[in-house]
Amino acid sequence: MDQWTPQRQPLSTYGNAFRRRRNFHRIGLGVAAAIIAIGSAFTGASVIRLELFELLRVDTFSIVLGVTSVALGVIAIAGYGMVRAIERFSR
């Protein structure tokens, strides 16, 4: 491009839309982190309360713990997606 062709101005990174997007992103991460923290606390409490160490064998326990962790991750990602969807439709 030459100097006489009009250039598009770069988008401001400090505009209202950017701040709203960034704040909803932070809210979504907070929701996902809270879901993982609460889910991990419930998982730990159930392992101790139900005495799963003695009840299940080691290989079965590790499979159950892995499936539970994956389920928590999926629920956390879904919570983050819901917050972002709310942000998108609130424009």
C-alpha positions in Angstrom: 0.0 0.0 0.0 1.1 3.5 -0.6 0.9 6.5 1.6 -2.3 7.9 -0.2 -4.5 4.8 0.3 -6.7 5.2 3.4 -5.7 2.7 6.1 -8.1 1.1 8.6 -7.4 2.2 12.1 -6.4 -0.6 14.4 -9.0 -1.7 16.9 -8.5 -0.2 20.3 -7.7 -2.8 22.9 -9.2 -0.7 25.7 -12.7 -0.2 24.3 -15.9 -1.2 26.0 -16.4 -4.3 23.9 -12.9 -5.6 24.7 -13.3 -5.0 28.4 -16.6 -6.8 28.4 -15.1 -9.8 26.6 -12.2 -9.9 28.9 -14.4 -9.7 32.0 -16.7 -12.5 30.8 -13.6 -14.5 30.0 -12.4 -14.0 33.6 -15.9 -14.9 35.0 -15.9 -18.1 32.8 -12.5 -19.1 34.1 -13.6 -18.4 37.7 -16.7 -20.6 37.2 -14.6 -23.4 35.7 -12.1 -23.2 38.5 -14.9 -23.2 41.1 -16.5 -26.3 39.5 -13.2 -28.2 39.6 -12.4 -27.1 43.2 -15.8 -28.1 44.5 -15.8 -31.3 42.5 -12.4 -32.3 43.7 -13.4 -31.6 47.3 -16.5 -33.8 46.9 -14.4 -36.5 45.3 -11.9 -36.4 48.1 -14.6 -36.4 50.7 -16.3 -39.4 49.1 -13.1 -41.3 48.9 -12.4 -40.8 52.6 -16.0 -41.2 53.7 -16.8 -44.3 51.7 -13.4 -45.8 52.4 -12.9 -46.5 48.7 -9.2 -47.3 49.2 -10.1 -50.5 51.0 -13.3 -51.3 49.0 -11.8 -51.0 45.5 -8.7 -52.5 44.1 -5.9 -50.2 43.0 -6.6 -50.6 39.2 -10.4 -50.1 39.6 -9.8 -47.1 41.9 -7.5 -45.4 39.4 -10.0 -45.9 36.6 -12.8 -44.4 38.7 -10.7 -41.5 39.7 -9.7 -40.9 36.1 -13.3 -41.0 34.9 -14.3 -38.6 37.7 -11.5 -36.2 36.7 -12.5 -36.2 33.1 -16.2 -35.7 34.0 -15.2 -32.7 36.1 -13.2 -31.3 33.3 -16.1 -31.7 30.9 -18.5 -30.0 33.3 -16.0 -27.2 33.9 -15.6 -26.6 30.1 -19.4 -26.7 29.8 -19.7 -24.0 32.5 -17.1 -21.9 30.8 -19.0 -22.3 27.5 -22.3 -21.3 29.1 -20.7 -18.1 30.5 -19.3 -17.2 27.1 -22.6 -17.9 25.4 -24.3 -15.6 27.9 -21.7 -13.0 27.0 -22.3 -13.5 23.3 -26.1 -13.2 23.5 -26.0 -10.2 25.8 -24.5 -7.9 23.2 
